[in-house]
């Protein structure tokens, strides 16, 4: 199983993903491909988001303790962290700075 989630992605990248994967919700693509195809799709995501403000996450079935692995790209409040060999998610603090323009 392969899942790719795109946020703020350009239409050309979304179209490229829809050619290979089933878009089950806006920006959520699923499929079942080999490692080689998964890496090719991720390269498309990297190039497609290169000059964009978007972000992406890709998760797939893996032979590890969790049963899956994932990669992220772009700015997001959720940041992957590895702790004792396990990938976890850390949240960046919410920017609560008062707006000085008021």
NUPAFI-637051 format. One line per 3 residues: number of its first residue (from 1); their letters; for each residue x, y, z of N, C-alpha, C, CB. Coordinates in nm, 3 decimals. Glycine has a CB too. Layout:
N
NUM	A	X Y Z X Y Z X Y Z X Y Z | ...
This chain:
102
1	XXX	0.085 -0.118 0.000 0.000 0.000 0.000 0.089 0.123 0.000 -0.096 0.001 0.122 | 0.050 0.216 -0.080 0.122 0.343 -0.092 0.020 0.456 -0.081 0.201 0.352 -0.226 | 0.050 0.556 0.002 -0.037 0.672 0.017 0.047 0.797 0.002 -0.110 0.670 0.155
4	XXX	0.002 0.888 -0.081 0.067 1.019 -0.096 -0.039 1.126 -0.071 0.132 1.036 -0.239 | -0.005 1.221 0.015 -0.093 1.334 0.044 -0.023 1.461 0.000 -0.131 1.339 0.195 | -0.089 1.539 -0.083 -0.034 1.665 -0.131 -0.120 1.781 -0.080 -0.028 1.667 -0.286
7	XXX	-0.055 1.887 -0.035 -0.124 2.010 0.006 -0.065 2.125 -0.072 -0.113 2.035 0.160 | -0.150 2.208 -0.125 -0.109 2.325 -0.203 -0.017 2.286 -0.319 -0.038 2.426 -0.113 | -0.050 2.177 -0.383 0.030 2.130 -0.497 -0.025 2.189 -0.626 0.029 1.975 -0.503
10	XXX	0.062 2.214 -0.722 0.016 2.267 -0.850 -0.066 2.161 -0.925 0.136 2.314 -0.936 | -0.159 2.205 -1.009 -0.244 2.111 -1.082 -0.166 2.009 -1.165 -0.338 2.186 -1.172 | -0.053 2.049 -1.221 0.023 1.953 -1.302 0.074 1.836 -1.219 0.140 2.024 -1.371
13	XXX	0.113 1.861 -1.094 0.158 1.753 -1.007 0.040 1.665 -0.965 0.228 1.810 -0.883 | -0.072 1.727 -0.935 -0.191 1.649 -0.898 -0.234 1.561 -1.014 -0.308 1.742 -0.856 | -0.227 1.614 -1.136 -0.260 1.535 -1.253 -0.165 1.419 -1.273 -0.260 1.621 -1.376
16	XXX	-0.037 1.443 -1.248 0.064 1.338 -1.261 0.037 1.225 -1.161 0.207 1.396 -1.240 | 0.004 1.262 -1.037 -0.024 1.161 -0.936 -0.151 1.083 -0.971 -0.039 1.226 -0.797 | -0.250 1.152 -1.027 -0.377 1.086 -1.063 -0.358 0.986 -1.177 -0.482 1.190 -1.102
19	XXX	-0.252 1.004 -1.257 -0.224 0.908 -1.364 -0.180 0.773 -1.306 -0.115 0.963 -1.458 | -0.113 0.776 -1.191 -0.056 0.654 -1.133 -0.136 0.600 -1.016 0.085 0.681 -1.090 | -0.201 0.690 -0.943 -0.267 0.651 -0.819 -0.414 0.693 -0.822 -0.196 0.713 -0.697
22	XXX	-0.493 0.634 -0.736 -0.634 0.669 -0.724 -0.648 0.784 -0.623 -0.720 0.546 -0.680 | -0.710 0.894 -0.666 -0.729 1.008 -0.577 -0.860 0.988 -0.502 -0.730 1.144 -0.657 | -0.850 0.942 -0.376 -0.970 0.908 -0.300 -1.031 1.029 -0.231 -0.938 0.801 -0.198
25	XXX	-0.956 1.131 -0.209 -1.001 1.261 -0.159 -0.911 1.364 -0.223 -0.997 1.270 0.000 | -0.949 1.490 -0.215 -0.866 1.595 -0.274 -0.725 1.588 -0.216 -0.929 1.736 -0.249 | -0.627 1.559 -0.300 -0.488 1.556 -0.258 -0.444 1.427 -0.191 -0.463 1.668 -0.166
28	XXX	-0.530 1.327 -0.180 -0.495 1.199 -0.116 -0.497 1.090 -0.223 -0.595 1.164 0.002 | -0.380 1.031 -0.248 -0.363 0.933 -0.354 -0.321 0.799 -0.294 -0.259 0.982 -0.459 | -0.381 0.691 -0.341 -0.345 0.558 -0.292 -0.317 0.466 -0.410 -0.458 0.500 -0.203
31	XXX	-0.233 0.367 -0.383 -0.200 0.267 -0.484 -0.116 0.158 -0.421 -0.126 0.331 -0.603 | -0.075 0.065 -0.504 0.006 -0.046 -0.457 0.114 -0.072 -0.561 -0.080 -0.174 -0.432 | 0.231 -0.014 -0.539 0.339 -0.023 -0.637 0.468 -0.069 -0.573 0.359 0.111 -0.704
34	XXX	0.562 -0.103 -0.658 0.694 -0.147 -0.613 0.775 -0.028 -0.560 0.770 -0.217 -0.727 | 0.887 -0.060 -0.500 0.976 0.044 -0.450 1.025 0.135 -0.562 1.096 -0.019 -0.379 | 1.053 0.076 -0.677 1.103 0.153 -0.790 1.000 0.257 -0.835 1.140 0.060 -0.907
37	XXX	0.875 0.217 -0.846 0.770 0.311 -0.888 0.747 0.414 -0.778 0.637 0.236 -0.919 | 0.750 0.370 -0.652 0.732 0.464 -0.540 0.840 0.572 -0.544 0.737 0.389 -0.403 | 0.964 0.534 -0.566 1.073 0.632 -0.572 1.057 0.725 -0.693 1.209 0.561 -0.579
40	XXX	1.009 0.672 -0.804 0.985 0.756 -0.922 0.875 0.859 -0.892 0.945 0.668 -1.044 | 0.768 0.814 -0.826 0.659 0.906 -0.791 0.707 1.015 -0.696 0.540 0.830 -0.729 | 0.791 0.978 -0.601 0.843 1.077 -0.505 0.932 1.179 -0.575 0.921 1.007 -0.391
43	XXX	1.008 1.135 -0.674 1.089 1.231 -0.751 0.999 1.331 -0.822 1.179 1.157 -0.854 | 0.886 1.285 -0.875 0.789 1.376 -0.937 0.737 1.476 -0.833 0.672 1.297 -1.000 | 0.711 1.428 -0.713 0.662 1.517 -0.607 0.769 1.621 -0.573 0.622 1.436 -0.480
46	XXX	0.893 1.577 -0.561 1.003 1.670 -0.528 1.017 1.778 -0.635 1.136 1.595 -0.512 | 1.014 1.739 -0.760 1.027 1.836 -0.869 0.903 1.925 -0.876 1.048 1.763 -1.005 | 0.786 1.866 -0.858 0.661 1.941 -0.867 0.643 2.045 -0.759 0.546 1.848 -0.863
49	XXX	0.702 2.020 -0.642 0.689 2.115 -0.531 0.813 2.202 -0.514 0.661 2.040 -0.401 | 0.908 2.190 -0.605 1.036 2.258 -0.591 1.024 2.408 -0.567 1.118 2.235 -0.714 | 0.943 2.475 -0.644 0.928 2.621 -0.630 0.793 2.659 -0.573 0.948 2.689 -0.764
52	XXX	0.728 2.566 -0.508 0.592 2.588 -0.459 0.592 2.594 -0.306 0.497 2.477 -0.508 | 0.483 2.643 -0.251 0.465 2.652 -0.107 0.403 2.524 -0.050 0.379 2.773 -0.071 | 0.377 2.428 -0.135 0.307 2.308 -0.093 0.392 2.214 -0.011 0.256 2.236 -0.212
55	XXX	0.327 2.110 0.036 0.399 2.006 0.110 0.339 1.871 0.077 0.396 2.033 0.263 | 0.413 1.767 0.112 0.368 1.632 0.080 0.417 1.534 0.185 0.418 1.590 -0.059 | 0.344 1.426 0.197 0.386 1.313 0.277 0.355 1.187 0.199 0.316 1.313 0.418
58	XXX	0.446 1.091 0.206 0.425 0.962 0.141 0.447 0.853 0.246 0.522 0.942 0.018 | 0.352 0.760 0.257 0.362 0.648 0.350 0.342 0.519 0.273 0.256 0.661 0.466 | 0.414 0.416 0.315 0.404 0.287 0.248 0.429 0.174 0.348 0.504 0.279 0.131
61	XXX	0.383 0.056 0.309 0.403 -0.062 0.391 0.552 -0.095 0.394 0.320 -0.182 0.337 | 0.603 -0.124 0.513 0.745 -0.155 0.527 0.763 -0.269 0.625 0.825 -0.030 0.573 | 0.873 -0.339 0.612 0.904 -0.451 0.701 0.982 -0.399 0.821 0.984 -0.561 0.627
64	XXX	0.914 -0.328 0.908 0.975 -0.279 1.032 0.873 -0.296 1.145 1.020 -0.128 1.019 | 0.909 -0.252 1.263 0.821 -0.274 1.377 0.685 -0.206 1.363 0.888 -0.225 1.502 | 0.685 -0.087 1.305 0.559 -0.015 1.287 0.476 -0.071 1.171 0.588 0.132 1.263
67	XXX	0.542 -0.135 1.076 0.470 -0.188 0.961 0.458 -0.091 0.846 0.335 -0.232 1.001 | 0.510 0.029 0.866 0.506 0.130 0.760 0.624 0.224 0.776 0.373 0.209 0.763 | 0.648 0.300 0.673 0.749 0.405 0.678 0.692 0.525 0.604 0.886 0.358 0.614
70	XXX	0.754 0.640 0.619 0.702 0.759 0.552 0.813 0.860 0.529 0.589 0.821 0.634 | 0.785 0.951 0.436 0.875 1.063 0.404 0.790 1.188 0.395 0.955 1.038 0.270 | 0.849 1.303 0.426 0.777 1.429 0.412 0.859 1.525 0.330 0.745 1.489 0.551
73	XXX	0.791 1.625 0.278 0.857 1.727 0.197 0.782 1.858 0.215 0.861 1.685 0.046 | 0.854 1.967 0.228 0.792 2.098 0.241 0.763 2.135 0.385 0.665 2.103 0.161 | 0.714 2.257 0.402 0.685 2.307 0.536 0.554 2.253 0.587 0.683 2.458 0.537
76	XXX	0.558 2.204 0.712 0.438 2.158 0.778 0.464 2.165 0.927 0.399 2.013 0.733 | 0.357 2.177 1.006 0.372 2.184 1.151 0.416 2.051 1.210 0.241 2.227 1.215 | 0.391 1.943 1.140 0.431 1.810 1.187 0.567 1.776 1.129 0.325 1.703 1.148
79	XXX	0.663 1.749 1.217 0.800 1.721 1.176 0.837 1.579 1.221 0.898 1.825 1.235 | 0.884 1.495 1.127 0.926 1.360 1.167 1.052 1.365 1.253 0.950 1.273 1.044 | 1.054 1.282 1.356 1.171 1.268 1.443 1.194 1.120 1.467 1.151 1.343 1.578
82	XXX	1.320 1.081 1.468 1.353 0.942 1.494 1.398 0.928 1.639 1.462 0.891 1.396 | 1.332 0.842 1.712 1.363 0.817 1.853 1.384 0.666 1.870 1.249 0.870 1.948 | 1.505 0.627 1.908 1.539 0.485 1.929 1.501 0.400 1.808 1.469 0.431 2.054
85	XXX	1.523 0.451 1.692 1.497 0.376 1.569 1.354 0.381 1.521 1.535 0.236 1.590 | 1.266 0.445 1.597 1.125 0.457 1.556 1.099 0.600 1.509 1.029 0.419 1.674 | 1.027 0.613 1.399 0.990 0.745 1.350 0.865 0.792 1.423 0.968 0.744 1.197
88	XXX	0.875 0.908 1.481 0.761 0.970 1.549 0.736 1.106 1.488 0.787 0.981 1.702 | 0.629 1.171 1.529 0.594 1.303 1.478 0.603 1.403 1.592 0.453 1.304 1.414 | 0.671 1.513 1.566 0.680 1.623 1.660 0.604 1.741 1.602 0.830 1.662 1.690
91	XXX	0.533 1.812 1.687 0.457 1.928 1.642 0.533 2.056 1.672 0.319 1.931 1.708 | 0.543 2.142 1.575 0.601 2.273 1.598 0.499 2.357 1.674 0.643 2.342 1.464 | 0.545 2.448 1.759 0.449 2.531 1.832 0.372 2.622 1.737 0.522 2.614 1.939
94	XXX	0.250 2.652 1.777 0.168 2.745 1.700 0.222 2.884 1.722 0.017 2.736 1.741 | 0.232 2.958 1.615 0.282 3.095 1.625 0.170 3.182 1.680 0.332 3.149 1.486 | 0.179 3.216 1.810 0.076 3.298 1.874 0.120 3.442 1.894 0.039 3.238 2.008
97	XXX	0.220 3.483 1.819 0.267 3.621 1.833 0.155 3.719 1.796 0.391 3.645 1.745 | 0.136 3.820 1.879 0.031 3.918 1.847 0.064 3.994 1.719 0.012 4.018 1.963 | -0.039 4.026 1.646 -0.022 4.099 1.522 0.009 4.246 1.553 -0.148 4.086 1.432
100	XXX	0.127 4.291 1.517 0.169 4.427 1.548 0.101 4.531 1.461 0.317 4.440 1.533 | 0.036 4.489 1.354 -0.029 4.584 1.264 -0.158 4.638 1.321 -0.056 4.519 1.130 | -0.211 4.574 1.428 -0.339 4.620 1.484 -0.323 4.743 1.564 -0.401 4.515 1.569
